[in-house]
Amino acid sequence: MNAAKKPKQLGFWSIYLLGINGVIGSGAFLLPQTIYQYMDLMSIVVLIAAAITVSLIALCYADLASRFSGAGAAWLYSYHAFGPFVGYELGIFVWFLGCCTVAAETVALFTTLQAFVPAFNNAQIRVWSCIGLVVVFGIINIFGRTLVKWVDNISSGAKIGVIILFIVVAAFFMHGANFHPVLPVAASKGIGAFSSHFGNAFSVVFYMFTGFSFIPIAASQMVDPEKNIPRVLIGVMITVTILYGLMMLFAIGVLGASMVNYSLPIAVAFRKAVGTWGYIVVIIGMLMSIFGVGFATSFNTPALMSSLSNEHAMLPKFFGKTNRFEAPWVAVIITTIISCFLVTQSYLFLVGMIVFASFVQYVPSIMAVMKFKHDKKFPNHGFSLKGGYTIPIIALLIAFYMVFQFTLKTIILGVCVAAAAAILFVFLDDRKMFKGFSLEEIKKNIEMKREAELKRREKKIEKKEKDLQLKLSSSKDNSKPNPPTQAPASK
């Protein structure tokens, strides 16, 4: 009997497109109006500044991704650096962040459709439609990576195509007069006013880049993740920054100051340039973009829960069960149920939770880079962050700057989620509800995983050293003069 064929793992370009889908979402089309309202033409400068600062955090993730091949991303790095409780706490929190992201993008999609389908103005119809789409995401993910790759690649390709089409066409319809004023009058009344406007715009742009942190979560389902993920992180950040910058610049060039009047400025700018068909094309691209982010996140989030269960025994074994497509079906179902509850909340509430949860995972991840650079326990493979502690320190300061942009309600809710996860950790241990895993066994499992990871690293290093020695010995042999051939005896 033939063995079941193992599903093909995600290669570099599939990971890259998954990353593009994970970053470019509803914010690219819904938020330019808000950014321009705060900073006018200077919004381009804010966008570049935010891109640079988020890229510093992404570089820290690239450094960490080159040290580990397991699934989990931020939580995996944290528990290797700071122990099982921190890893578990962050794992639950990042999983909840994924559920919030799926819900936020789903709500954004049907909110956008309200202008075209009046029925979605009815709250009940809109909520049930959101629930239906989340269930569709779950069904697709049940069938594993092959279908995920197919849907994701089509969605991402179509989205990028529409964005590039807008950029190319809009470049011929810009007017120089539209690039004034450079700064709103309200923002030019002093340093305090400027800082306030800049901070508000910066936090909005920051949200537009946060999706990059989900890329390493499904590392175990990717080809050569230690080398591919760092390359993808850097490539995605560069690509998205260029696309965002050109979209914002050309939208301002076409619409000018009237941009603040439109909730869908990119679509309106394209309509002004080429007519109604341009508006329809952008709306389709926008819907595919939002669908893509929600779908990509719905794929990564169950993988995180499965990793917590299968690879590290920090959740009951039941949560890590897979089907014949190697999809974590239990984790998919649980993620789908929680996301269905979350779609009943408002888009702005979900966005606030996403930004806060991003801050929570950035801080320990950045600190993990600094710790690993100091103790050198887990060496880099394929990418190493240069400059010592400079980039991590700057990234840490940027992350703490975001604290001043959170509302009190968001902070309180975030603390409640973290506290609930901590109580659950103790409760599961005391009542022995891990189905065979006691706290001591969890610790033993973690230590075994750490030792196995270290041994695997050591074997890689030993193999490289042996290969190097063989090359050196081979080069020495080639450099030796050939022995003289004996002349034939003369007759």
C-alpha positions, 0 to 999 in steps of 0.5 A, a space after each residue: 500500500 502506497 504511503 499517503 503523499 505528504 503535502 508540499 511545504 510553502 516555498 519562498 514565493 508562497 511565504 512572500 505572498 502570504 506576507 504581503 497578504 498579511 500586511 496589506 489589508 483594510 488600512 491601505 484603503 480605509 486609512 489614507 483619509 485619516 492620515 492626510 487629515 492629521 498631516 496633509 502632504 507631510 503624511 508621506 514623511 510620517 509614513 516613511 518614518 513609521 516604515 523605518 521604525 517598524 522595519 527595525 522591529 521586523 529586523 529583530 524578528 528576522 534575527 530571531 527567525 534565523 535562530 529557530 525553525 519551529 512554529 510560533 514566532 513571538 511566543 516561541 522566541 520568548 519562552 526560549 529566552 524567558 521561560 515557559 510561563 512567559 512563552 505560554 502567556 504570550 502564546 495565548 495573547 498572540 493567538 487572541 490577536 490573530 482572532 481579533 485580526 480575522 474578526 477586524 478584517 471581516 467586519 471591515 469587508 462588510 462595512 465597505 460593502 454597505 455602500 453597494 449592498 444596502 442590506 448590510 446596513 442592517 446590523 443583524 444581516 451584517 453580523 451573520 454575514 461576517 460569521 458566515 465568512 469566518 466559517 468559510 475561512 475555517 472550512 478552507 483551512 481544514 483542507 490544509 496547505 495546498 488549498 491555502 496556497 492556491 487561494 492565498 496566491 490568487 488573492 495576493 496577486 490580484 491585490 498587488 495587480 490592482 495597486 500597481 494599476 492604480 499607481 501607474 495610471 494615477 501618475 498621469 493625472 496628478 496636479 502640482 497644486 494639489 500638493 499644498 498645503 504641506 502641513 495643516 494649520 492646526 498642526 503648525 501652531 507649535 511643537 505641542 500641536 505638531 507632536 499631537 498630530 504627528 503621533 495620531 498619524 504615526 499610530 494609524 500608519 503603525 497599524 498598517 504595518 503590524 501584520 508582518 509579525 504573523 509571518 514566522 508563526 507557521 514556520 514548521 510548514 515552510 521550506 527552510 524557514 531559518 533562511 526564507 523567513 528573514 528574507 521574506 520579512 525584509 522583502 515584504 517590508 520594502 515592498 509594502 513601504 514602496 506601495 504604501 508611499 506611492 499610493 498615498 502620494 498619487 492619491 494626494 496628487 489626484 485629489 488634493 485637499 478634498 481627500 479628507 472628504 472621502 472615506 475611500 480616497 484611493 477608489 475615488 482618486 481612480 474614478 476621478 482619473 479614469 471614470 467609474 470603471 476605475 472605482 469599481 476595479 479599486 473596490 474589487 481590489 480592496 475587497 480582495 485585499 481585506 479578504 486576503 489578510 483575514 484569510 492569511 491570518 485565519 491560516 496562521 492563527 490555528 498553527 500557533 495553537 497547534 504549536 503550543 500543543 504539539 511541539 511544546 505541550 503547553 496546551 492539551 494534546 487534543 488542541 494539536 490534532 491534525 487530519 489527513 491534510 495535516 491541518 490542525 482541525 481542532 485549532 481551526 474550529 476553536 479559532 473560528 468559534 472565537 472569531 465568530 464571537 469577536 465579529 459582533 464588536 466594532 471595527 475600531 474596538 478590534 483595531 485598538 486591541 490589535 495595536 495593543 497586542 502587537 506592542 505586547 509581543 514586540 517588547 519581549 521579542 526585542 528583548 529576546 534578541 538582546 538576550 540571545 546576543 549576550 548568551 549566544 545559546 541559539 546561534 544564527 543561521 542565514 541572517 544575523 542582525 548587525 550593530 550589536 544592541 543598537 537596533 534592538 534598543 531603538 526598536 524597544 524605545 519605539 515600542 514603548 512610545 506606542 504606550 502613549 497612543 493607547 486608550 485606557 479601555 484598551 490597556 485595561 482589556 489587554 491586562 484582563 486578557 493577560 491575567 485570564 491567561 495566567 489564571 488559566 495556566 495555574 488552573 490547568 496545572 492544579 486540576 491536572 487538565 492537560 490530559 497527561 501533562 503535569 507542570 513537571 512534565 511540561 517543564 521536562 518537555 520544554 527542556 527536552 525540546 531545548 536540548 534537541 534544538 541545541 543538539 540539532 544546532 551543534 550537528 549543523 555546526 559540526 557538519 559545516 566544520 567537517 565540510 570546511 576541513 575537507 575543503 581545506 585538505 582538498 585545497 592543500 592536496 591540490 597545492 602540492 607539486 606533482 611528483 616528477 615522472 621517472 624518465 624512461 631508460 635510454 637504450 
